Amino acid sequence: MEQKRLKPWVGVIFLAIVLAMAQFVCFPIQGKLGLWGLAITELILLVMAIVAALICKQNLKEVFPIKLPKLRETFGVLIFWVGGILAAYMATFIFSLFFLEEMVAVNSGLSNIMASEGMLLGILIASVMPAICEEAVHRGFILHTFKGVKKPWVIVLSMGILFGVFHLDFYRFIPTAILGACLTWVMLKTENMLMPALYHGVNNLLPVLLSIGLQKAMTGAAATTPEGEAAVLVEQLTEAGWPMYVSSIGTYLLLGVAAFPLLLAGTALMKKKGEKIKGKHIATVFIISGACFLIGIIMLLVGSVYMVSQGVISI
């Protein structure tokens, strides 16, 4: 008997249930057990995704498709990840200029949590487990409910928003939404759960290693609070005024020059054999990259020249 096709609203309701579970069960556990509480949370997410599929009488192999990855696809995912992280950094850095204190405090808090229990445990809980468990929820069950949607961009946009909402943090919404969109695109192109899991794992591995490295580098140095770090940055921006914001945004826009061609190259490698990139997509990418370059250079020069002329910075 053919299984019933689920609608996107089923995935949205499931996410609401997941968020309620996180609020009333997972967060209290994390508050008491720290990193171990995060591990328990990830396992709860995995179980909820599997149970939801079973309750809805869905074929688990279709909800969570796993197959041997191809070398070309794997390289494509890694190249796509580099482009995705550059795009996320570009958007996040620009956003953070307007919420500097809050962003510094959030990032410092995350670093302390990830670096608190050692490298191997940090990698397992903060990188490997989310790559499996969170992907089972999002690129597994929730994405499965969008199977009837015909337009890929609608699926990617919707899944990105849902992934941003899932993290319940206004100041991290943009990077997590971009991450969710990229992971969804990888899943649509490869139809293999291992590929977004690889992307997710590598993406989470980087901050874990950086956090642990910074923690060791600062051993024996004077402790700096997130509030203190934010205060220094805010003071620097306040003293320099609008030209510093303009030049900073220009600098961050230059990340887009490399980001979008890399996203295109990664997509090309992930495409099925015989499937080609459309000319209009190539043109769009280079127009966007060119715009990022021109606008970024102009903003960087305008801000820098003004600060030099006012004696704010010297050359």
C-alpha positions as CSV (number, residue, x, y, z in Angstrom):
1,M,0.0,0.0,0.0
2,E,1.4,3.4,-1.0
3,Q,2.3,5.6,2.0
4,K,0.5,8.9,2.5
5,R,2.5,12.0,1.3
6,L,2.9,14.4,4.2
7,K,2.3,18.1,3.9
8,P,4.8,20.9,5.0
9,W,2.5,21.9,7.8
10,V,3.2,18.5,9.4
11,G,6.9,19.3,9.5
12,V,6.1,22.8,11.0
13,I,4.0,21.2,13.7
14,F,6.7,18.7,14.4
15,L,9.2,21.5,14.8
16,A,6.9,23.2,17.2
17,I,6.8,20.0,19.3
18,V,10.6,19.8,19.1
19,L,10.9,23.4,20.4
20,A,8.5,22.7,23.2
21,M,10.5,19.6,24.2
22,A,13.7,21.7,24.1
23,Q,12.2,24.5,26.2
24,F,10.7,22.3,29.0
25,V,13.0,19.3,29.0
26,C,16.3,19.8,27.1
27,F,17.3,23.2,28.3
28,P,16.9,22.4,32.0
29,I,19.0,19.2,31.4
30,Q,21.7,21.3,29.6
31,G,21.6,23.8,32.5
32,K,22.4,21.0,35.0
33,L,24.7,18.8,32.9
34,G,26.4,21.3,30.5
35,L,28.0,19.5,27.5
36,W,26.6,16.1,28.6
37,G,23.1,17.7,28.6
38,L,23.7,18.8,25.1
39,A,24.5,15.2,24.2
40,I,21.3,14.0,25.7
41,T,19.4,16.7,23.8
42,E,20.9,15.5,20.5
43,L,19.8,11.9,21.3
44,I,16.3,13.1,22.1
45,L,16.2,14.9,18.7
46,L,17.2,11.7,16.9
47,V,14.6,9.6,18.7
48,M,11.9,12.2,18.0
49,A,12.6,12.2,14.3
50,I,12.5,8.4,14.0
51,V,9.3,8.2,16.1
52,A,7.6,10.9,14.1
53,A,8.3,9.0,10.9
54,L,7.0,5.8,12.4
55,I,3.8,7.5,13.7
56,C,3.2,9.0,10.3
57,K,3.8,5.6,8.7
58,Q,6.6,6.7,6.5
59,N,9.3,4.5,4.9
60,L,12.4,5.1,7.0
61,K,14.7,4.6,4.0
62,E,12.9,7.4,2.2
63,V,12.8,9.7,5.2
64,F,16.5,9.1,6.0
65,P,18.1,8.0,2.7
66,I,21.7,6.8,3.1
67,K,23.9,5.5,0.4
68,L,27.6,5.2,-0.4
69,P,28.9,8.8,-1.2
70,K,30.7,9.5,-4.4
71,L,34.1,11.1,-4.4
72,R,33.0,13.9,-6.7
73,E,30.0,14.7,-4.5
74,T,32.1,14.7,-1.4
75,F,34.5,17.3,-2.9
76,G,31.5,19.2,-4.1
77,V,30.1,19.3,-0.5
78,L,33.4,20.5,0.9
79,I,33.8,23.3,-1.7
80,F,30.2,24.3,-1.2
81,W,30.8,24.4,2.5
82,V,33.7,26.9,2.0
83,G,31.4,29.1,-0.1
84,G,28.6,28.8,2.4
85,I,30.7,29.7,5.4
86,L,32.1,32.7,3.6
87,A,28.5,33.8,2.8
88,A,27.4,33.2,6.4
89,Y,30.4,35.2,7.7
90,M,29.7,38.1,5.4
91,A,26.1,38.3,6.5
92,T,26.9,37.7,10.2
93,F,29.7,40.2,10.4
94,I,27.5,43.0,8.8
95,F,24.6,42.1,11.2
96,S,26.9,42.0,14.2
97,L,28.0,45.6,13.7
98,F,24.6,46.7,14.8
99,F,24.4,44.3,17.8
100,L,28.0,44.1,18.8
101,E,27.8,43.6,22.5
102,E,25.2,40.8,22.2
103,M,27.0,39.0,19.5
104,V,30.4,39.0,21.3
105,A,28.7,37.7,24.5
106,V,26.9,34.9,22.6
107,N,30.0,33.8,20.8
108,S,32.1,33.9,23.9
109,G,29.5,31.8,25.8
110,L,29.4,29.2,23.1
111,S,33.2,29.0,23.0
112,N,33.4,28.4,26.8
113,I,30.8,25.6,26.6
114,M,32.5,23.8,23.7
115,A,36.0,24.1,25.2
116,S,35.0,23.1,28.7
117,E,35.3,19.3,28.4
118,G,38.3,18.6,26.2
119,M,38.9,18.2,22.5
120,L,37.6,14.7,21.8
121,L,34.4,15.1,23.8
122,G,33.8,18.5,22.4
123,I,34.2,17.2,18.8
124,L,31.9,14.3,19.5
125,I,29.1,16.2,21.2
126,A,29.3,19.6,19.4
127,S,30.2,18.4,15.9
128,V,29.5,14.7,15.3
129,M,26.2,14.3,17.2
130,P,24.5,17.4,15.7
131,A,25.5,16.3,12.2
132,I,23.6,13.1,12.8
133,C,20.7,14.0,15.2
134,E,19.8,17.5,14.0
135,E,20.0,16.4,10.4
136,A,17.6,13.5,11.1
137,V,15.1,16.2,12.3
138,H,15.6,18.7,9.5
139,R,17.0,17.1,6.4
140,G,15.3,13.9,7.4
141,F,11.7,14.2,8.7
142,I,10.9,17.9,8.1
143,L,12.4,18.0,4.6
144,H,10.5,14.8,3.8
145,T,7.2,16.8,4.4
146,F,8.3,19.3,1.8
147,K,8.6,16.6,-0.9
148,G,5.4,17.7,-2.7
149,V,6.7,21.3,-3.1
150,K,7.8,21.7,-6.7
151,K,10.1,24.8,-6.5
152,P,13.5,24.1,-4.9
153,W,14.1,27.7,-3.9
154,V,10.9,27.6,-1.8
155,I,12.1,24.5,0.0
156,V,15.6,25.9,0.6
157,L,14.2,29.2,1.9
158,S,11.6,27.6,4.1
159,M,14.0,25.1,5.5
160,G,16.6,27.8,6.2
161,I,14.0,29.8,8.1
162,L,12.9,26.8,10.1
163,F,16.5,25.9,11.0
164,G,17.1,29.5,12.1
165,V,14.0,29.4,14.3
166,F,15.1,26.0,15.7
167,H,18.1,27.6,17.3
168,L,15.9,30.0,19.3
169,D,18.5,32.8,19.2
170,F,17.8,36.1,17.5
171,Y,21.5,37.0,17.3
172,R,22.4,33.7,15.6
173,F,19.3,33.5,13.3
174,I,21.1,34.7,10.2
175,P,24.1,32.3,10.3
176,T,21.9,29.3,11.3
177,A,19.3,30.2,8.6
178,I,22.0,30.4,6.0
179,L,23.5,27.1,7.2
180,G,20.0,25.4,7.1
181,A,19.5,26.7,3.5
182,C,22.9,25.3,2.4
183,L,22.3,22.0,4.1
184,T,19.0,21.7,2.4
185,W,20.5,22.4,-1.0
186,V,23.1,19.8,-0.4
187,M,20.4,17.3,0.4
188,L,18.3,18.1,-2.6
189,K,21.3,17.7,-4.9
190,T,22.7,14.5,-3.4
191,E,19.6,12.8,-1.9
192,N,21.9,11.3,0.6
193,M,21.8,12.0,4.4
194,L,25.5,11.5,4.7
195,M,26.2,14.6,2.6
196,P,24.5,17.2,4.7
197,A,25.8,15.4,7.8
198,L,29.3,15.8,6.4
199,Y,28.7,19.5,5.8
200,H,27.1,20.0,9.2
201,G,29.9,18.1,11.0
202,V,32.7,20.0,9.3
203,N,30.9,23.3,9.9
204,N,30.6,22.6,13.6
205,L,34.1,21.2,13.9
206,L,35.7,24.6,13.0
207,P,34.4,26.6,16.0
208,V,35.1,23.7,18.3
209,L,38.8,23.6,17.3
210,L,39.1,27.4,17.4
211,S,37.5,27.5,20.8
212,I,39.8,24.9,22.3
213,G,42.8,26.5,20.6
214,L,41.9,30.0,22.0
215,Q,41.3,28.5,25.4
216,K,44.8,27.0,25.5
217,A,46.4,30.2,24.0
218,M,44.8,32.2,26.8
219,T,46.0,29.9,29.6
220,G,47.8,32.0,32.1
221,A,46.7,35.3,30.5
222,A,44.4,37.8,32.2
223,A,40.8,36.7,31.9
224,T,38.6,38.9,29.7
225,T,34.9,38.9,30.1
226,P,32.6,39.0,27.0
227,E,31.2,42.3,28.3
228,G,34.8,43.7,28.5
229,E,35.6,42.5,24.9
230,A,32.4,44.0,23.6
231,A,33.0,47.3,25.5
232,V,36.4,47.7,23.8
233,L,35.0,47.0,20.3
234,V,32.0,49.3,20.9
235,E,34.3,52.1,22.1
236,Q,36.5,51.8,19.0
237,L,33.5,51.9,16.6
238,T,32.0,54.8,18.6
239,E,35.2,56.8,18.4
240,A,35.6,56.3,14.7
241,G,31.9,56.9,13.9
242,W,30.1,56.1,10.7
243,P,33.2,55.8,8.5
244,M,34.3,52.7,10.5
245,Y,31.0,51.0,10.0
246,V,31.1,51.9,6.2
247,S,34.6,50.5,5.8
248,S,33.8,47.4,7.9
249,I,30.8,46.6,5.8
250,G,32.9,47.1,2.7
251,T,35.5,44.7,4.0
252,Y,32.9,42.0,4.8
253,L,31.2,42.4,1.4
254,L,34.5,41.3,-0.3
255,L,33.9,37.9,1.2
256,G,31.1,37.5,-1.3
257,V,33.5,37.7,-4.2
258,A,34.7,34.2,-3.4
259,A,31.6,32.9,-1.7
260,F,29.2,32.7,-4.6
261,P,31.6,31.2,-7.2
262,L,32.5,28.5,-4.7
263,L,28.8,27.8,-4.1
264,L,28.3,27.4,-7.8
265,A,31.4,25.2,-8.2
266,G,30.3,23.0,-5.3
267,T,26.8,22.7,-6.8
268,A,28.3,21.7,-10.2
269,L,30.2,18.8,-8.5
270,M,27.1,17.7,-6.6
271,K,24.9,17.6,-9.7
272,K,23.9,14.2,-11.1
273,K,26.0,13.0,-14.1
274,G,24.9,14.7,-17.3
275,E,23.1,17.5,-15.5
276,K,24.6,20.9,-16.3
277,I,24.7,24.4,-14.7
278,K,22.5,26.8,-16.6
279,G,24.1,29.8,-18.2
280,K,21.8,32.2,-16.5
281,H,22.8,30.8,-13.1
282,I,26.5,31.3,-13.9
283,A,25.8,34.9,-15.1
284,T,23.8,35.6,-11.9
285,V,26.6,34.4,-9.7
286,F,29.2,36.6,-11.4
287,I,26.9,39.6,-11.3
288,I,26.4,39.2,-7.6
289,S,30.2,38.6,-7.0
290,G,31.0,41.7,-9.1
291,A,28.5,43.8,-7.2
292,C,30.0,42.6,-3.9
293,F,33.5,43.6,-5.1
294,L,32.5,47.0,-6.5
295,I,30.3,48.0,-3.6
296,G,32.8,46.6,-1.0
297,I,35.8,48.4,-2.5
298,I,33.8,51.7,-2.7
299,M,32.6,51.5,0.9
300,L,36.1,50.4,2.1
301,L,37.8,53.3,0.3
302,V,35.2,55.9,1.3
303,G,35.3,55.0,5.0
304,S,39.1,54.7,5.1
305,V,39.8,57.9,3.2
306,Y,37.5,59.9,5.5
307,M,39.1,58.4,8.6
308,V,42.6,59.3,7.3
309,S,41.5,62.8,6.4
310,Q,40.1,63.3,9.9
311,G,43.1,61.8,11.6
312,V,41.2,58.9,13.1
313,I,43.7,56.5,11.5
314,S,47.1,57.2,10.0
315,I,49.0,55.6,7.2
